[in-house]
Amino acid sequence: YYNYAQMELDDDLPDVPNSVLQNLLLKPAEGTAQDGNEAMVRAVIPEAGFCIKTVTDKGEKVFVNICQSEQLPTPKDITDEQLLALLESGDPSQYRISLSLGEPHREKDNAGQECTAYDVIISDKFFETIQKRPVMKDFLLTVVLEGLEEKYGVVMSRDCKVLKNRKFLGPLPEQVVRQKPKPYIVEMGSMESSNQPQGGGATGKKASKTLQDDLIDSEESTAPQPQYTLMREPVDGNLPDFMVMEIQLPGMGSSKNLCLEVGEDRLVLKTRPRLFHLDVDLPYLVNNQETGAQFNGQSKVLTVTLPVAGHAPC
């Protein structure tokens, strides 16, 4: 494996633009959940990973604890070549990493001098990935530093080092991260229920969704892709008001066995058992908080209504 202990960030790695920073997925929540939105926030306890050291433009020492948690989503698995091609294309926002950026806290380094520490949480599976792939690790550290700069108005040197004998500095308090609700799946034409949200694990609950706010599990699935159609309404015009996706799910008995995740530009559907797996990049940005879904237990068709919010990035 690549020895990262004393390496600077790769100068050949292209700069990450602000469009990527705007896609940092998980951020500490402000306030608490309100009525009917119990799943809007959750507490995540970070596990130690590794610690990097750098300085600000004012010469102040900064330590960033790169932590891990199984509660954060794992990004899509792409090769180093694909990542570099995205970076060079000028639109790296097509690849997104879920992060939780913690608040700064004052600490003392080994010399007893005051310094600032930040805690950043990523998926535990993604943490394992970056340990083996220096290009992906470079990309992560670049996004982390620029994300902290954007959020807290600081400027940090890219001449950073990974500490050899220390996994973190200071305590690792839990972070409260915001989630957006998953769309209800209303079951239609079934003996079980009519016009009522279904349970089905996370299927019928207001839980996390979106690539940008929470838990889309992007593990590759061996299950076949179901047939589907995607229509826009109205058909004419530059930007539709909404899109309608009809997904054929023969053999599915109930919406309780469906897990639907909708991001601002992506839809993921899983079934239990693994009869089908659908992962679709949407042609327009959608308002995932207003998304609705209905499963017809007779025709075995899942209909998803997607209000359009704007054009997808080119």
Protein Blocks (a to p, Z undefined) as FASTA:
>chain_A
ZZfklcccdfklccddfklmmmpfbdcdehjddehilmlpccdddddfbdcddddfkopa
cdddddddfkbccdddddfklmmmmmmnopamlpccddddddddddddfkopacdddddd
ddfklmmmmmmmmklmmmmmmmmmmmmmmmnopacdfbdcddfkbcbgcjdddddddddd
ddddddehiakbghiaceelmlmpccdedjklmccdfbdcfbdcdddddddddfbdjbdf
bdcdddddehiabfklpccdddfkbccddddddfbccddddfbdcdfklgccdddfklop
acdddddfbdcdZZ
